[in-house]
Amino acid sequence: MNDELKYLSRQAAVGALSRRKFLGRAGALGVSAAAANTMLSSAVHAAGPQKGGTLRIGLQGGSTTDSMDPALAANTTAVNLIRMWGEPLVELTDDGGIQGKVAESFEASADATAWTFTVRKGITFSNGQEVTAADVAATIERHSGEDTKSGALGLLRDIKDVRVDGRNVIISLNTGNADLPYLMSDYHLIIQPNGGKDAPDAAIGTGPYIMKEIDMGVRFVAEKNPNYWGDLGHAETIELLVINDNTARVAALQSGQVDIIDRVPPRTAGLVARAPGITVASTAGPGHYVFIAHTNTAPFDNQDLMMALKYGINRQEMVDKILFGYGTVGNDSPINASYPMYSEMEQREYDPEKAAAYFKKSGHSGPILLRTSDNSFPGAPDAAALFQQSLKAAGIELEIKREPNDGYWSEVWNNKPFCTSYWGGRPTQDQMFTTAYLSTADWNDTRFSNEKFDQMLLAARAELDTGKRKQMYADMGELLRNESGLICPMFNDFVDAYNDRVGGWVEGVAGFSLMHGYAAQRMWVTG
């Protein structure tokens, strides 16, 4: 029986036998579904990647107002598309380290105030043009220019100078920063011809795929780049569909319309996992679902009102009823134990009496308007309703306005003063704080502005003593927790799913969902 199972698993791994039939045969031989799945997974990895075929992926987040300009990328769909056609200088490894992409190597000066990135020799853009150090320098200049709208601007503000020396790009900083390579891995900083200054939305980069069809907010088709320098990209064609409705996205996977989906609703994840031929993959990390308020806009510029809202949210109830076990309780901070220099803070608990007292002290009267959409995070309207009920116990009226999915990231997020949103997190505390909470950051979606916080952030970058740096991050976290417009009730697991037509999923990849956005190019069609 053991030899027969091994044979069957090898057949299934190379697509000669469907996973469904394999599980059926294994069951007939008295093997549990769990054991059979484990055997099949091992066989798929042993068989190795297969080339060819069309891999189909269904994602939430895209809208008709999106752009192919990486500077403007603001949702999961945009990130996954960027990964197909473009690459930054460096990228995260599966375990959270840093590896070269367009840069073949990088090194810092002794005080980390100067970093040298060496451009990979012979690498070309998808239009056949050779990549030069000047292209890299121009990319950095475009994303850090005075008129830029890049989401990476906050990361680049400490750059003093960028110069080119042959294949080397030397970045000089005002203050030392040991984390600069992590900042350069940001998905906005895709290397483009002349930095994207001429045609930022042309989708020309150094990635393993070339965009062939683009229908914003609807459908995208990419084909393998025959001149790609690396060895990623197993499917011949990738088709990406934007499916913002949770039920429709899951149904598309179950019916075989797509092979991979992101954001499986936690409420139904267990049911989805029991469906024949479907695997649900859950990855813990720095992602968090949030309620964000602009602290420079009334009534959210009133700190007592903000404290009333923070004490008026039942975090555990959110985790239980929105995440269904696929996540952990938040503490009004964007940092959790997945970060290397995390320091534990006293947990803020739901306290309607304190919330009522702060609300009375604030002097505010009347309802507070919260905008939400399914596109902001799975279950966001339900989370808003729970927030409404928990605030009601404190005598605070929350008015909920459900916004359209399409255009949410351009019309509501970072525009309206109070809304639901999500963050995928970042590799380091410096990057998370710099992207979203530095006073000058374009993606400062709570409008948090604190001179002391800014000073500590800059000082922490140059601090080489790990203990001192950790304490500085702890102090910053406490400031942000108490004075910002961030209400963070929960850290979500990334819950993705794929069918038995594809193989190559890697567990526990650091970063964003879908294997840090690389699932489409790292997985392969098995049959």
Secondary structure, 3 states (H helix, E strand, C coil): CHHHHHHHHHHHHCCCCCHHHHHHHHHHCCCCHHHHHHHHHHHHHHHCCCCCCEEEEEECCCCCCCCCCHHHCCCHHHHHHHHHHCCCCEEECCCCCEEECCEEEEEECCCCCEEEEEECCCCECCCCCECCHHHHHHHHHHHHCCCCCCCCHHHHCCEEEEEEECCEEEEEECCCCCCHHHHHCCCCCCCCHHHHCCCCCCCCCCCCEEEEEEECCCEEEEEECCCCCCCCCCCCEEEEEECCCHHHHHHHHHHCCCCEECCCCHHHHHHHHCCCCEEEEEECCCCEEEEEECCCCCCCCCHHHHHHHHHCCCHHHHHHHHHCCCEEECCCCCCCCCCCCCCCCCCCCCCHHHHHHHHHHHCCCCCEEEEECCCCCCCHHHHHHHHHHHHHCCCCCEEEEECCCCCHHHHHCCCCCEEEEEECCCCCHHHHHHHHCCCCCCCCCCCCCCHHHHHHHHHHHHCCCHHHHHHHHHHHHHHHHHHCCEEEEEEECEEEEEECCEECCCCCCCCCHHHHHCHHHHCEECC
